[in-house]
């Protein structure tokens, strides 16, 4: 009988001692992310003004327009379970989701418009030379010969205004080396030079 009491005390007491697996206060497991989709949205932010989401049909000056892109991600870990048996812990998140990146690579990434932007950019042609990341960083140009890590999120500005005020609706095409393709489209708006 004495053996059973000692065994029960050990089994009940092991989670409190941290013998069954990861516990609160220790670093979380390394996480990775898998791209599941793409989202594109428009906002306007005139100098000194708060940011506003652009509604369909709105009229926006090109210098105030922001094109926001965000990947939908699924996070996972490759860390095996530690300990003798499973134990559940309700802890605050202590790691950055996707901190180890992604095994996926993007080999094609383009932004186009359903309407002509200017003479050099008729409907459906790449606007890579018109947009840049906020802060002046060029928009990445991955290729099958030089795939890149996924961008996760980006905010783009239009460094070149359109030739004239008119309708614009932007499309983003994103393809990975594993064959997954994601597309996103913004609302239509009137873009002013």
PAZAVO-286220 format. One line per 4 residues: number of its first residue (from 1); their letters; for each residue x, y, z of N, C-alpha, C, O, CB. Coordinates in nm, 2 decimals, decimal comma. Glycine has a CB too. Layout:
NUM) a) X:Y:Z:X:Y:Z:X:Y:Z:X:Y:Z:X:Y:Z; ...
END
This chain:
1) xxxx) 0,08:-0,12:0,00:0,00:0,00:0,00:0,09:0,13:0,00:0,05:0,23:-0,06:-0,09:0,00:0,12; 0,20:0,12:0,07:0,29:0,23:0,08:0,34:0,27:-0,06:0,36:0,39:-0,09:0,40:0,20:0,18; 0,37:0,17:-0,14:0,42:0,19:-0,28:0,32:0,27:-0,36:0,36:0,36:-0,44:0,45:0,06:-0,35; 0,19:0,24:-0,35:0,09:0,31:-0,42:0,07:0,46:-0,38:0,05:0,54:-0,46:-0,04:0,24:-0,41
5) xxxx) 0,09:0,48:-0,25:0,08:0,62:-0,20:0,19:0,70:-0,26:0,18:0,82:-0,30:0,07:0,62:-0,05; 0,32:0,65:-0,26:0,43:0,72:-0,31:0,42:0,74:-0,46:0,45:0,85:-0,51:0,56:0,64:-0,28; 0,37:0,64:-0,53:0,35:0,65:-0,67:0,25:0,76:-0,71:0,27:0,84:-0,80:0,31:0,52:-0,73; 0,14:0,76:-0,64:0,03:0,86:-0,66:0,09:1,00:-0,63:0,05:1,10:-0,70:-0,09:0,83:-0,57
9) xxxx) 0,17:1,02:-0,53:0,22:1,15:-0,49:0,32:1,20:-0,60:0,32:1,31:-0,64:0,30:1,14:-0,36; 0,40:1,10:-0,66:0,49:1,14:-0,77:0,41:1,18:-0,89:0,44:1,28:-0,95:0,58:1,02:-0,80; 0,31:1,11:-0,93:0,23:1,14:-1,05:0,16:1,27:-1,04:0,16:1,35:-1,13:0,13:1,03:-1,08; 0,10:1,29:-0,92:0,03:1,42:-0,90:0,13:1,54:-0,88:0,10:1,65:-0,93:-0,06:1,41:-0,77
13) xxxx) 0,24:1,51:-0,82:0,34:1,62:-0,80:0,43:1,65:-0,92:0,48:1,76:-0,92:0,42:1,58:-0,69; 0,44:1,57:-1,02:0,53:1,59:-1,13:0,50:1,72:-1,21:0,59:1,79:-1,24:0,53:1,47:-1,22; 0,37:1,74:-1,24:0,34:1,87:-1,31:0,39:1,99:-1,24:0,44:2,09:-1,30:0,20:1,88:-1,34; 0,38:1,99:-1,11:0,42:2,11:-1,03:0,57:2,12:-1,03:0,62:2,24:-1,02:0,37:2,10:-0,89
17) xxxx) 0,64:2,02:-1,05:0,79:2,02:-1,06:0,84:2,05:-1,20:0,96:2,07:-1,21:0,85:1,89:-1,00; 0,76:2,05:-1,30:0,80:2,08:-1,43:0,86:1,96:-1,50:0,94:1,97:-1,59:0,90:2,19:-1,43; 0,83:1,84:-1,45:0,89:1,72:-1,51:0,82:1,66:-1,63:0,87:1,57:-1,70:0,90:1,61:-1,40; 0,70:1,72:-1,66:0,62:1,66:-1,76:0,63:1,74:-1,90:0,58:1,69:-2,00:0,48:1,66:-1,72
21) xxxx) 0,70:1,85:-1,90:0,70:1,93:-2,02:0,73:2,07:-2,00:0,77:2,11:-1,89:0,58:1,91:-2,10; 0,70:2,15:-2,10:0,73:2,30:-2,10:0,64:2,36:-2,00:0,52:2,33:-1,99:0,71:2,36:-2,24; 0,69:2,45:-1,91:0,61:2,51:-1,81:0,62:2,66:-1,83:0,70:2,71:-1,91:0,65:2,47:-1,67; 0,54:2,74:-1,76:0,54:2,88:-1,76:0,67:2,94:-1,72:0,74:2,88:-1,63:0,43:2,95:-1,68
25) xxxx) 0,72:3,04:-1,78:0,85:3,10:-1,75:0,96:3,05:-1,83:1,07:3,11:-1,82:0,87:3,08:-1,60; 0,95:2,94:-1,90:1,06:2,90:-1,98:1,03:2,94:-2,13:0,91:2,96:-2,16:1,07:2,74:-1,97; 1,13:2,95:-2,21:1,11:3,00:-2,35:1,02:2,90:-2,42:1,03:2,78:-2,40:1,24:3,01:-2,42; 0,93:2,95:-2,50:0,84:2,87:-2,58:0,92:2,80:-2,69:1,04:2,83:-2,71:0,73:2,95:-2,64
29) xxxx) 0,85:2,71:-2,76:0,92:2,64:-2,87:0,94:2,73:-2,99:0,87:2,83:-3,01:0,83:2,52:-2,91; 1,04:2,70:-3,07:1,06:2,77:-3,20:0,94:2,75:-3,28:0,89:2,64:-3,30:1,19:2,72:-3,27; 0,89:2,86:-3,34:0,77:2,85:-3,43:0,81:2,89:-3,57:0,90:2,96:-3,59:0,66:2,93:-3,37; 0,73:2,84:-3,66:0,75:2,87:-3,80:0,61:2,91:-3,85:0,51:2,90:-3,78:0,80:2,74:-3,88
33) xxxx) 0,60:2,96:-3,98:0,47:3,00:-4,03:0,46:2,94:-4,17:0,56:2,93:-4,25:0,45:3,15:-4,03; 0,33:2,91:-4,21:0,30:2,87:-4,34:0,20:2,97:-4,40:0,10:3,00:-4,33:0,23:2,72:-4,33; 0,23:3,01:-4,52:0,14:3,11:-4,58:0,01:3,04:-4,63:0,01:2,94:-4,69:0,21:3,18:-4,71; -0,10:3,10:-4,59:-0,24:3,05:-4,62:-0,32:3,14:-4,71:-0,42:3,10:-4,76:-0,31:3,02:-4,49
37) xxxx) -0,28:3,27:-4,73:-0,36:3,36:-4,81:-0,30:3,50:-4,81:-0,19:3,52:-4,75:-0,50:3,37:-4,75; -0,36:3,59:-4,88:-0,31:3,72:-4,90:-0,43:3,82:-4,89:-0,54:3,79:-4,93:-0,24:3,74:-5,04; -0,40:3,93:-4,82:-0,51:4,04:-4,81:-0,45:4,17:-4,85:-0,33:4,20:-4,83:-0,55:4,05:-4,66; -0,53:4,25:-4,93:-0,48:4,38:-4,97:-0,59:4,48:-4,93:-0,71:4,46:-4,95:-0,46:4,38:-5,13
41) xxxx) -0,55:4,60:-4,89:-0,64:4,70:-4,85:-0,58:4,84:-4,88:-0,46:4,85:-4,90:-0,68:4,69:-4,70; -0,67:4,94:-4,88:-0,62:5,08:-4,91:-0,66:5,17:-4,79:-0,76:5,15:-4,73:-0,69:5,13:-5,04; -0,57:5,26:-4,77:-0,59:5,36:-4,66:-0,54:5,49:-4,72:-0,46:5,49:-4,81:-0,53:5,32:-4,53; -0,59:5,60:-4,66:-0,53:5,73:-4,70:-0,48:5,80:-4,57:-0,55:5,79:-4,46:-0,64:5,82:-4,77
45) xxxx) -0,37:5,87:-4,58:-0,32:5,94:-4,47:-0,25:6,07:-4,51:-0,13:6,07:-4,54:-0,21:5,85:-4,39; -0,33:6,17:-4,52:-0,27:6,30:-4,56:-0,18:6,35:-4,44:-0,19:6,31:-4,33:-0,38:6,41:-4,58; -0,08:6,43:-4,48:0,02:6,47:-4,38:-0,05:6,54:-4,26:-0,13:6,63:-4,28:0,12:6,57:-4,45; -0,01:6,49:-4,14:-0,07:6,55:-4,02:-0,21:6,51:-3,99:-0,27:6,56:-3,89:-0,07:6,70:-4,03
49) xxxx) -0,27:6,41:-4,06:-0,40:6,37:-4,04:-0,40:6,22:-4,00:-0,30:6,15:-4,02:-0,49:6,38:-4,17; -0,51:6,17:-3,93:-0,51:6,03:-3,89:-0,54:5,95:-4,02:-0,59:5,99:-4,12:-0,62:6,01:-3,79; -0,50:5,82:-4,01:-0,52:5,73:-4,11:-0,67:5,68:-4,12:-0,73:5,66:-4,02:-0,43:5,60:-4,09; -0,72:5,67:-4,25:-0,85:5,63:-4,27:-0,86:5,52:-4,38:-0,78:5,53:-4,48:-0,94:5,75:-4,32
53) xxxx) -0,94:5,42:-4,36:-0,96:5,32:-4,46:-1,04:5,38:-4,58:-1,13:5,46:-4,56:-1,04:5,19:-4,40; -1,00:5,34:-4,70:-1,06:5,40:-4,82:-1,18:5,31:-4,85:-1,17:5,19:-4,87:-0,96:5,40:-4,94; -1,29:5,38:-4,87:-1,42:5,31:-4,90:-1,43:5,30:-5,06:-1,37:5,38:-5,13:-1,54:5,39:-4,85; -1,50:5,21:-5,10:-1,52:5,19:-5,25:-1,58:5,32:-5,31:-1,67:5,38:-5,25:-1,62:5,07:-5,28
57) xxxx) -1,52:5,37:-5,42:-1,57:5,49:-5,49:-1,51:5,62:-5,43:-1,54:5,72:-5,49:-1,71:5,49:-5,48; -1,43:5,61:-5,33:-1,37:5,73:-5,27:-1,27:5,80:-5,37:-1,22:5,73:-5,46:-1,30:5,70:-5,14; -1,25:5,92:-5,35:-1,15:6,00:-5,43:-1,03:6,03:-5,34:-1,05:6,10:-5,23:-1,21:6,13:-5,49; -0,91:5,99:-5,38:-0,79:6,00:-5,29:-0,67:6,05:-5,38:-0,66:6,01:-5,49:-0,75:5,87:-5,23
61) xxxx) -0,60:6,15:-5,32:-0,47:6,19:-5,39:-0,37:6,08:-5,38:-0,35:6,02:-5,27:-0,42:6,33:-5,32; -0,29:6,06:-5,48:-0,19:5,95:-5,49:-0,09:5,97:-5,38:-0,04:5,86:-5,33:-0,13:5,95:-5,62; -0,05:6,09:-5,34:0,05:6,11:-5,24:0,00:6,06:-5,10:0,08:6,04:-5,01:0,10:6,25:-5,23; -0,13:6,05:-5,08:-0,19:6,02:-4,95:-0,23:5,87:-4,95:-0,26:5,82:-4,84:-0,31:6,10:-4,92
65) xxxx) -0,22:5,80:-5,06:-0,27:5,66:-5,06:-0,17:5,56:-5,01:-0,05:5,57:-5,04:-0,31:5,62:-5,21; -0,21:5,46:-4,93:-0,13:5,36:-4,88:-0,19:5,22:-4,92:-0,31:5,20:-4,90:-0,11:5,37:-4,72; -0,11:5,14:-4,98:-0,16:5,00:-5,02:-0,10:4,91:-4,91:0,02:4,89:-4,91:-0,12:4,96:-5,16; -0,19:4,85:-4,83:-0,14:4,75:-4,73:-0,16:4,61:-4,77:-0,27:4,57:-4,82:-0,22:4,78:-4,60
69) xxxx) -0,05:4,53:-4,76:-0,06:4,39:-4,79:-0,02:4,31:-4,67:0,07:4,34:-4,59:0,04:4,36:-4,91; -0,09:4,20:-4,65:-0,07:4,11:-4,53:-0,09:3,97:-4,57:-0,19:3,94:-4,64:-0,15:4,15:-4,41; 0,00:3,88:-4,54:-0,01:3,74:-4,56:-0,09:3,68:-4,44:-0,08:3,72:-4,33:0,12:3,67:-4,57; -0,18:3,59:-4,47:-0,25:3,51:-4,37:-0,16:3,39:-4,34:-0,11:3,32:-4,43:-0,39:3,46:-4,42
73) xxxx) -0,13:3,37:-4,21:-0,03:3,27:-4,17:-0,09:3,17:-4,08:-0,18:3,20:-4,00:0,09:3,34:-4,11; -0,04:3,05:-4,09:-0,07:2,94:-3,99:0,06:2,91:-3,92:0,16:2,89:-3,99:-0,13:2,81:-4,06; 0,07:2,92:-3,79:0,19:2,90:-3,71:0,19:2,76:-3,66:0,09:2,70:-3,62:0,20:3,00:-3,59; 0,32:2,70:-3,66:0,34:2,57:-3,61:0,47:2,55:-3,55:0,56:2,64:-3,57:0,32:2,47:-3,73
77) xxxx) 0,49:2,45:-3,48:0,62:2,42:-3,42:0,67:2,28:-3,46:0,59:2,19:-3,49:0,62:2,43:-3,27; 0,80:2,26:-3,46:0,85:2,13:-3,48:0,92:2,07:-3,36:0,99:1,97:-3,37:0,96:2,14:-3,60; 0,89:2,13:-3,25:0,95:2,08:-3,12:0,87:1,96:-3,07:0,75:1,97:-3,05:0,95:2,19:-3,02; 0,93:1,85:-3,04:0,86:1,73:-2,99:0,82:1,76:-2,85:0,88:1,84:-2,78:0,94:1,60:-3,00
81) xxxx) 0,71:1,69:-2,80:0,67:1,71:-2,66:0,77:1,65:-2,57:0,83:1,55:-2,59:0,53:1,63:-2,64; 0,79:1,72:-2,46:0,89:1,68:-2,35:0,81:1,61:-2,24:0,69:1,63:-2,23:0,97:1,80:-2,30; 0,88:1,54:-2,16:0,82:1,48:-2,04:0,77:1,34:-2,07:0,77:1,28:-2,18:0,72:1,57:-1,99; 0,72:1,28:-1,96:0,67:1,15:-1,96:0,53:1,14:-2,01:0,49:1,05:-2,08:0,68:1,09:-1,82
85) xxxx) 0,44:1,23:-1,97:0,30:1,24:-2,01:0,27:1,38:-2,04:0,34:1,47:-2,00:0,21:1,18:-1,90; 0,16:1,40:-2,11:0,12:1,54:-2,15:0,07:1,62:-2,03:0,01:1,56:-1,93:0,01:1,54:-2,25; 0,09:1,75:-2,03:0,04:1,83:-1,92:0,00:1,97:-1,99:0,07:2,01:-2,08:0,14:1,86:-1,81; -0,11:2,03:-1,95:-0,15:2,15:-2,01:-0,11:2,27:-1,91:-0,13:2,26:-1,79:-0,30:2,15:-2,03
89) xxxx) -0,06:2,38:-1,97:-0,03:2,50:-1,89:-0,10:2,62:-1,95:-0,09:2,63:-2,08:0,12:2,52:-1,89; -0,16:2,70:-1,87:-0,22:2,82:-1,92:-0,12:2,93:-1,89:-0,12:2,99:-1,78:-0,36:2,85:-1,85; -0,04:2,97:-1,99:0,06:3,07:-1,98:0,05:3,18:-2,08:-0,02:3,16:-2,18:0,20:3,00:-1,99; 0,10:3,29:-2,05:0,11:3,40:-2,15:0,20:3,35:-2,26:0,30:3,27:-2,24:0,16:3,53:-2,08
93) xxxx) 0,18:3,41:-2,38:0,27:3,37:-2,49:0,40:3,43:-2,47:0,42:3,55:-2,45:0,21:3,42:-2,63; 0,51:3,35:-2,47:0,64:3,40:-2,44:0,74:3,40:-2,56:0,86:3,41:-2,55:0,70:3,32:-2,33; 0,68:3,37:-2,68:0,76:3,37:-2,80:0,70:3,44:-2,91:0,57:3,47:-2,91:0,79:3,22:-2,84; 0,77:3,48:-3,01:0,72:3,55:-3,13:0,67:3,45:-3,23:0,75:3,37:-3,28:0,83:3,64:-3,19
97) xxxx) 0,54:3,45:-3,26:0,49:3,35:-3,36:0,57:3,37:-3,49:0,58:3,48:-3,55:0,34:3,37:-3,39; 0,62:3,26:-3,54:0,69:3,26:-3,67:0,83:3,31:-3,66:0,89:3,35:-3,76:0,61:3,34:-3,77; 0,89:3,31:-3,54:1,02:3,36:-3,52:1,13:3,30:-3,60:1,24:3,35:-3,61:1,05:3,36:-3,37; 1,11:3,17:-3,64:1,21:3,10:-3,72:1,18:3,11:-3,87:1,25:3,05:-3,95:1,21:2,96:-3,68
101) xxxx) 1,08:3,19:-3,91:1,05:3,22:-4,05:0,96:3,11:-4,11:0,88:3,04:-4,05:1,18:3,23:-4,12; 0,98:3,09:-4,24:0,91:3,00:-4,32:1,00:2,92:-4,42:1,10:2,98:-4,47:0,79:3,07:-4,40; 0,96:2,80:-4,44:1,04:2,72:-4,54:0,99:2,76:-4,68:1,06:2,72:-4,78:1,02:2,57:-4,52; 0,88:2,83:-4,69:0,83:2,86:-4,82:0,91:2,98:-4,88:0,96:3,06:-4,80:0,68:2,90:-4,81
105) xxxx) 0,91:2,99:-5,01:0,98:3,10:-5,08:0,88:3,15:-5,19:0,81:3,07:-5,25:1,11:3,06:-5,14; 0,88:3,28:-5,21:0,80:3,34:-5,31:0,89:3,36:-5,44:1,00:3,41:-5,43:0,74:3,48:-5,27; 0,83:3,32:-5,55:0,90:3,34:-5,68:0,84:3,43:-5,78:0,89:3,46:-5,89:0,92:3,20:-5,74; 0,72:3,48:-5,75:0,65:3,58:-5,83:0,56:3,67:-5,75:0,48:3,62:-5,67:0,57:3,51:-5,94
109) xxxx) 0,58:3,80:-5,76:0,50:3,89:-5,68:0,48:4,02:-5,77:0,57:4,09:-5,80:0,58:3,93:-5,55; 0,35:4,05:-5,80:0,33:4,16:-5,88:0,20:4,24:-5,84:0,11:4,18:-5,78:0,31:4,12:-6,03; 0,21:4,37:-5,87:0,09:4,46:-5,84:0,06:4,52:-5,98:0,14:4,57:-6,05:0,13:4,57:-5,73; -0,07:4,51:-6,01:-0,12:4,57:-6,13:-0,25:4,64:-6,10:-0,30:4,64:-5,99:-0,15:4,45:-6,24
113) xxxx) -0,30:4,71:-6,20:-0,43:4,78:-6,19:-0,52:4,73:-6,30:-0,48:4,70:-6,41:-0,41:4,93:-6,19; -0,65:4,73:-6,27:-0,75:4,70:-6,37:-0,77:4,81:-6,47:-0,83:4,79:-6,58:-0,89:4,67:-6,31; -0,71:4,92:-6,44:-0,73:5,04:-6,53:-0,59:5,09:-6,57:-0,49:5,07:-6,49:-0,81:5,15:-6,47; -0,58:5,17:-6,67:-0,45:5,23:-6,71:-0,41:5,33:-6,61:-0,49:5,41:-6,56:-0,46:5,30:-6,85
117) xxxx) -0,28:5,32:-6,57:-0,23:5,41:-6,47:-0,17:5,54:-6,54:-0,19:5,65:-6,49:-0,12:5,34:-6,38; -0,09:5,51:-6,64:-0,04:5,62:-6,73:0,00:5,55:-6,86:-0,03:5,44:-6,88:0,08:5,69:-6,66; 0,06:5,63:-6,95:0,10:5,57:-7,08:0,19:5,45:-7,07:0,18:5,36:-7,15:0,17:5,68:-7,17; 0,28:5,46:-6,98:0,38:5,34:-6,96:0,32:5,22:-6,89:0,38:5,12:-6,89:0,50:5,39:-6,89
121) xxxx) 0,20:5,24:-6,82:0,14:5,14:-6,74:0,00:5,12:-6,78:-0,09:5,16:-6,71:0,15:5,17:-6,59; -0,03:5,06:-6,90:-0,17:5,03:-6,93:-0,23:4,92:-6,84:-0,15:4,86:-6,76:-0,18:4,97:-7,08; -0,36:4,90:-6,84:-0,42:4,81:-6,75:-0,36:4,67:-6,76:-0,33:4,62:-6,86:-0,57:4,80:-6,79; -0,33:4,62:-6,64:-0,28:4,48:-6,63:-0,13:4,47:-6,63:-0,07:4,36:-6,61:-0,33:4,40:-6,74
125) xxxx) -0,05:4,59:-6,64:0,09:4,58:-6,64:0,14:4,61:-6,50:0,08:4,67:-6,42:0,15:4,68:-6,74; 0,26:4,56:-6,48:0,33:4,57:-6,34:0,35:4,72:-6,30:0,39:4,80:-6,38:0,46:4,50:-6,34; 0,32:4,75:-6,18:0,34:4,88:-6,12:0,46:4,88:-6,03:0,47:4,97:-5,94:0,21:4,93:-6,05; 0,55:4,79:-6,05:0,67:4,78:-5,96:0,75:4,90:-5,95:0,81:4,93:-5,85:0,75:4,66:-6,00
129) xxxx) 0,76:4,97:-6,06:0,84:5,10:-6,06:0,76:5,22:-6,02:0,82:5,33:-6,01:0,89:5,12:-6,20; 0,64:5,20:-5,98:0,55:5,31:-5,94:0,54:5,31:-5,78:0,52:5,41:-5,72:0,41:5,30:-6,00; 0,55:5,19:-5,72:0,53:5,18:-5,58:0,66:5,15:-5,51:0,75:5,09:-5,57:0,43:5,06:-5,55; 0,67:5,18:-5,38:0,78:5,15:-5,30:0,73:5,13:-5,15:0,62:5,18:-5,12:0,89:5,25:-5,31
133) xxxx) 0,81:5,06:-5,07:0,77:5,05:-4,93:0,78:5,19:-4,87:0,86:5,27:-4,91:0,86:4,95:-4,86; 0,70:5,21:-4,77:0,70:5,34:-4,70:0,85:5,35:-4,64:0,90:5,26:-4,58:0,60:5,35:-4,59; 0,91:5,47:-4,66:1,04:5,49:-4,62:1,14:5,48:-4,73:1,26:5,50:-4,71:1,08:5,39:-4,51; 1,09:5,45:-4,86:1,18:5,45:-4,97:1,24:5,32:-5,01:1,32:5,32:-5,11:1,28:5,55:-4,95
137) xxxx) 1,21:5,21:-4,95:1,26:5,08:-4,98:1,20:5,03:-5,11:1,07:5,03:-5,11:1,25:4,98:-4,87; 1,27:4,99:-5,21:1,21:4,93:-5,33:1,12:4,81:-5,30:1,15:4,73:-5,21:1,32:4,90:-5,44; 1,02:4,79:-5,39:0,94:4,68:-5,38:1,02:4,55:-5,43:1,08:4,56:-5,53:0,81:4,70:-5,46; 1,02:4,44:-5,36:1,10:4,33:-5,40:1,05:4,27:-5,53:0,93:4,27:-5,56:1,09:4,22:-5,29
141) xxxx) 1,15:4,22:-5,60:1,12:4,15:-5,73:1,17:4,01:-5,73:1,28:3,98:-5,80:1,18:4,24:-5,85; 1,11:3,92:-5,66:1,16:3,78:-5,67:1,13:3,72:-5,80:1,05:3,76:-5,88:1,08:3,70:-5,56; 1,21:3,61:-5,83:1,19:3,54:-5,96:1,22:3,39:-5,93:1,26:3,35:-5,82:1,29:3,59:-6,07; 1,19:3,31:-6,03:1,21:3,16:-6,02:1,36:3,14:-6,00:1,40:3,04:-5,93:1,16:3,09:-6,14
145) xxxx) 1,45:3,22:-6,06:1,59:3,20:-6,04:1,64:3,25:-5,91:1,74:3,21:-5,85:1,66:3,27:-6,15; 1,57:3,35:-5,85:1,61:3,41:-5,72:1,48:3,43:-5,63:1,44:3,54:-5,60:1,67:3,55:-5,74; 1,43:3,32:-5,58:1,31:3,33:-5,49:1,35:3,40:-5,36:1,47:3,39:-5,32:1,25:3,19:-5,46; 1,26:3,46:-5,29:1,28:3,53:-5,17:1,19:3,48:-5,06:1,09:3,41:-5,08:1,26:3,68:-5,19
149) xxxx) 1,22:3,51:-4,93:1,14:3,48:-4,82:1,01:3,56:-4,83:1,01:3,67:-4,89:1,21:3,51:-4,68; 0,90:3,51:-4,78:0,77:3,58:-4,79:0,79:3,72:-4,71:0,86:3,73:-4,62:0,66:3,50:-4,72; 0,71:3,82:-4,76:0,72:3,95:-4,70:0,64:3,97:-4,57:0,66:4,07:-4,50:0,68:4,05:-4,80; 0,55:3,88:-4,54:0,46:3,88:-4,43:0,36:4,00:-4,43:0,24:3,98:-4,43:0,54:3,89:-4,30
153) xxxx) 0,41:4,13:-4,43:0,32:4,24:-4,44:0,41:4,36:-4,50:0,53:4,36:-4,48:0,26:4,28:-4,30; 0,34:4,45:-4,57:0,40:4,56:-4,63:0,31:4,67:-4,64:0,19:4,65:-4,67:0,47:4,52:-4,76; 0,35:4,79:-4,63:0,27:4,91:-4,66:0,35:4,99:-4,78:0,46:5,03:-4,76:0,25:5,00:-4,54; 0,27:5,00:-4,89:0,33:5,07:-5,01:0,28:5,20:-5,03:0,16:5,23:-5,00:0,31:4,98:-5,13
157) xxxx) 0,36:5,29:-5,08:0,32:5,42:-5,12:0,34:5,44:-5,27:0,42:5,36:-5,33:0,40:5,53:-5,04; 0,27:5,53:-5,33:0,28:5,55:-5,48:0,38:5,67:-5,50:0,35:5,79:-5,47:0,14:5,58:-5,54; 0,50:5,64:-5,55:0,60:5,74:-5,56:0,58:5,82:-5,70:0,64:5,93:-5,71:0,74:5,68:-5,56; 0,51:5,76:-5,79:0,48:5,83:-5,92:0,33:5,84:-5,92:0,25:5,74:-5,91:0,53:5,74:-6,04
161) xxxx) 0,27:5,96:-5,94:0,13:5,98:-5,95:0,08:5,93:-6,09:0,15:5,92:-6,18:0,09:6,13:-5,93; -0,05:5,90:-6,10:-0,11:5,86:-6,22:-0,11:5,98:-6,32:-0,10:6,10:-6,28:-0,25:5,81:-6,21; -0,13:5,95:-6,45:-0,12:6,06:-6,55:-0,24:6,16:-6,53:-0,23:6,28:-6,56:-0,13:6,00:-6,69; -0,36:6,10:-6,50:-0,47:6,18:-6,48:-0,56:6,12:-6,37:-0,55:6,00:-6,34:-0,55:6,20:-6,61
165) xxxx) -0,66:6,20:-6,32:-0,75:6,14:-6,22:-0,84:6,04:-6,29:-0,88:6,06:-6,40:-0,84:6,25:-6,16; -0,86:5,93:-6,22:-0,94:5,82:-6,28:-0,95:5,70:-6,19:-0,90:5,70:-6,08:-0,89:5,78:-6,42; -1,03:5,61:-6,24:-1,05:5,49:-6,16:-0,93:5,40:-6,15:-0,85:5,39:-6,25:-1,17:5,41:-6,22; -0,91:5,34:-6,04:-0,80:5,24:-6,02:-0,85:5,13:-5,92:-0,93:5,16:-5,83:-0,67:5,31:-5,95
169) xxxx) -0,81:5,01:-5,95:-0,84:4,90:-5,86:-0,72:4,81:-5,87:-0,69:4,75:-5,98:-0,98:4,83:-5,90; -0,65:4,79:-5,76:-0,52:4,72:-5,76:-0,54:4,57:-5,73:-0,62:4,53:-5,65:-0,43:4,78:-5,66; -0,46:4,49:-5,81:-0,46:4,35:-5,79:-0,32:4,31:-5,75:-0,22:4,36:-5,80:-0,50:4,27:-5,92; -0,31:4,21:-5,66:-0,18:4,16:-5,62:-0,17:4,01:-5,65:-0,27:3,94:-5,61:-0,15:4,19:-5,46
173) xxxx) -0,07:3,97:-5,71:-0,05:3,83:-5,75:0,08:3,78:-5,67:0,18:3,84:-5,68:-0,03:3,81:-5,90; 0,06:3,67:-5,60:0,17:3,61:-5,52:0,18:3,46:-5,54:0,09:3,39:-5,52:0,15:3,64:-5,36; 0,30:3,42:-5,59:0,32:3,27:-5,61:0,44:3,22:-5,54:0,55:3,29:-5,54:0,33:3,24:-5,77; 0,43:3,10:-5,48:0,54:3,04:-5,41:0,61:2,93:-5,49:0,55:2,88:-5,59:0,50:2,99:-5,28
177) xxxx) 0,73:2,89:-5,45:0,80:2,79:-5,52:0,73:2,65:-5,51:0,76:2,56:-5,59:0,94:2,78:-5,47; 0,65:2,64:-5,41:0,58:2,51:-5,39:0,45:2,50:-5,47:0,37:2,41:-5,46:0,54:2,49:-5,24; 0,42:2,60:-5,56:0,31:2,60:-5,64:0,18:2,68:-5,59:0,09:2,69:-5,67:0,27:2,46:-5,68; 0,18:2,72:-5,46:0,07:2,79:-5,41:0,06:2,93:-5,47:0,16:3,00:-5,48:0,08:2,80:-5,25
181) xxxx) -0,06:2,97:-5,51:-0,08:3,10:-5,57:-0,19:3,17:-5,49:-0,30:3,11:-5,46:-0,12:3,09:-5,72; -0,17:3,30:-5,45:-0,27:3,38:-5,38:-0,28:3,51:-5,45:-0,19:3,57:-5,50:-0,22:3,40:-5,23; -0,41:3,56:-5,46:-0,43:3,69:-5,52:-0,52:3,77:-5,43:-0,60:3,71:-5,35:-0,50:3,67:-5,66; -0,52:3,90:-5,44:-0,60:3,99:-5,36:-0,63:4,11:-5,45:-0,55:4,15:-5,53:-0,53:4,03:-5,23
185) xxxx) -0,74:4,17:-5,42:-0,78:4,29:-5,50:-0,84:4,39:-5,40:-0,91:4,36:-5,31:-0,89:4,25:-5,61; -0,81:4,52:-5,43:-0,86:4,63:-5,34:-0,99:4,67:-5,40:-1,04:4,63:-5,50:-0,76:4,74:-5,34; -1,05:4,76:-5,32:-1,18:4,83:-5,37:-1,14:4,92:-5,48:-1,02:4,96:-5,49:-1,25:4,90:-5,26; -1,23:4,95:-5,57:-1,21:5,05:-5,67:-1,23:5,19:-5,61:-1,31:5,22:-5,53:-1,31:5,03:-5,79
189) xxxx) -1,14:5,28:-5,66:-1,14:5,42:-5,61:-1,11:5,52:-5,73:-1,07:5,47:-5,83:-1,05:5,44:-5,49; -1,12:5,64:-5,70:-1,08:5,74:-5,80:-0,94:5,80:-5,74:-0,94:5,85:-5,63:-1,18:5,86:-5,82; -0,84:5,78:-5,82:-0,70:5,82:-5,78:-0,67:5,95:-5,85:-0,67:5,96:-5,97:-0,60:5,71:-5,80; -0,63:6,05:-5,77:-0,59:6,18:-5,83:-0,44:6,20:-5,83:-0,38:6,15:-5,74:-0,66:6,30:-5,75
193) x) -0,39:6,27:-5,93:-0,24:6,29:-5,93:-0,20:6,38:-5,82:-0,08:6,41:-5,80:-0,20:6,36:-6,06
END
